[in-house]
Amino acid sequence: MSIIFEKESNIISLNTANTTYQMQIGKYGYLLHLYYGRKLNADMSYLIQSYDRGFSGNPSDTGEDRTFSLDALPQEFPAYGNGDYRDNAFLMKDADGTFGCDLRYEGHRIEKGKYSIPSLPAAFANDDEAETIVITLSDKNAGVEVELKYGVFERSDVITRAVKVKNTGKRKIFVNRIMSSSMDMLGMDADMITFNGRHGNERMPERSHIGDTALSIGSRRGTSSHQHNPFFIVCDREANEDYGDAYGFMLLYSGNFFAETFREQYGSMRIMLGIQPDMFEYPLDEGESFDSPEAAMTYSETGFTKLSHSLHSFIKNNIIRKPENDGIRPVLVNSWEAAFFDFNAEKILKLADDAKELGVGMLVLDDGWFGHRNDDFTSLGDWYVNEGKLGCSMGELAAKIHEKGLKFGLWIEPEMISEDSDLYKEHPDWAYRIPGRNFIRSRSQLVLDFSRKEIVDHIFNALAEVIDNADIDYIKMDMNRSITDVYTGDGVQNYGTIMHKYCIGMYDFIERLRERYPEILIEGCSGGGGRFDAGMLHYTPQIWTSDNTDAIERVKIQYGTSFAYPPVTMGAHVSVVPNQQTGRSVPMKTRTAVALAGTFGYELDLGLISDEEKEEVRQGIADYYKYNALVRDGLYYRLTDPMKNREFAAWEIAAEDGTEAVVTIVTLDTHCNSPVNYVRFKGLKADAVYRDENSGKSYSGAALMSAGYPIPVIPGEYNAFVLHLILM
Ligand code: DGJ
């Protein structure tokens, strides 16, 4: 039993293999947070100390007792309106315009298995893998009931949370703020690590001390965004990869989100994660309800490596739904950086021939195959094949590629519309624009109102027509701008609901694709990694990590991404040098080594590379097949921090039982008469000897982990060294 309710003390404990999360139904029915951390079997309510605090009000039922104030107590789901003035997890407005409510415990139920959430991504589990507790709180005067749902994943040390709000009264109410997860932690001086960036430079870790000034991140872009990821870590000030208390929080949501941490006046720390409250207002009529997205959290008592291992396992086993017949995924070549918009079938077939000769398994036709799209100013929304440009139908092209023994993939961007399109001529009101106001273009395109089912239906049907008439194995679903000018022409005036409904419409679109084409592998993308989140991974098992394919920049991007997301989810391709985004030249061996730490592929004209590079491509593909099982199932170790160590970067993927490991080292700087650098490996068996299959040399596991491996000093920039260690 992972969930235990102790009747005498009113304590609810959620236990995973190594963690305990504890709450208490406190005095007057207020739900208090007691503890989250190392697994223990103890009543943690002694941690709560109550004093008469000035300006911290007391609920009327406390009478003369001035020591009970929600302004000072650690809460599980703090709502505005009952005396807690801190930033809250729940704010509702009554029909009369007044704010607030007073939520008290009503009851709870414990169930086998894992709850699901209507229309939203949620982790799944077998009945023997997870347990659920649903705690009901209510305020009868305000006419609101709240269900706090917790899923407990014993093996992966993960706990999920989600909230359902129901209007149980007669009057309309409005949900103005709803956090999926909120927690008040006692006695912890901590840092928050967020993963921030920009287009082409996503998920760069930034560590800040959590003080009395709130730290917050979020998105108002309609996607989770390149700028901030809906994942963060809260940890001991000294925590590192192998040491210290570390908590990871992620939201399974791909739209506007908000995360905040701060230390409050009496020293406890509030940690919140949920939908972005800005521009959010969700009306509920009598009997209606609203479901929040799901948050997931984990705790590690030994730093970030264990935290990542728990989240990687959880994402791989409980979030991602793989396509049917999912075997080893084929190495792909994508036409984008090879040809951009300048192609016809002949050129694509030539790329397929060159790719096939080198061992590539799939050709992906990227942007530019529809409407009259020869640049990025036009045709989004016109999802009919430009047979004039291609010189054949999509069915014929797909068949020719299959005849060559390659699979065939296609790029789509369903959520978008170009003003220069037939669709826009016919339905200008389908794009987000506020009548009578100027609007924002981005990449010269507008966004379709995916909160409206008829628009999703139209786009789905148009694309299904293409897919039904061509044998397609893979889809890359892109999204290339942030959303503005939110307005819907369906007559409903609740603009505060639209960004959330947009996200649901987008999920519905992919879900329909998955249902109709269960064998198609779908890769997510939003100008690279603008929608790289756990919500998206429920629909698309891999996501294009970044539009930046410079291998040295990718070292940092993949490093930051790896804290939450496993390598098998990260789209990583070898591209041409000088790199199209940065102008940097990196040897093919190094570009390959970096891309091998993700879902591997190529993104260049393979007909234009030298014979020597072709040989390296063949070798790279052979290595992909050799290492793929490890990349998919192994444990990922960050051996260096490339944000700090500017000399070299190293990472390792090791089998869980320590029998095999692949270690990759990339030099980041080069010197005359260089000293020797050493890198310590992890996750090996200390008492065993390993043979490096690539050099034939043998090493003791203990030696590699305690004294390290000397990185060879050889001339040249950006060298890569890959060791394939096999237990002897
Ligand atoms: C942005 C993507 O990230 C690229 O890989 C490419 O598909 C372009 N869009 C196409 O427009």
Residues whose N, C-alpha, C, O or C-beta is under 5 A from the ligand:
A	BS01	DGJ	W336 D366 D367 D478 C525 G527 G528 D547
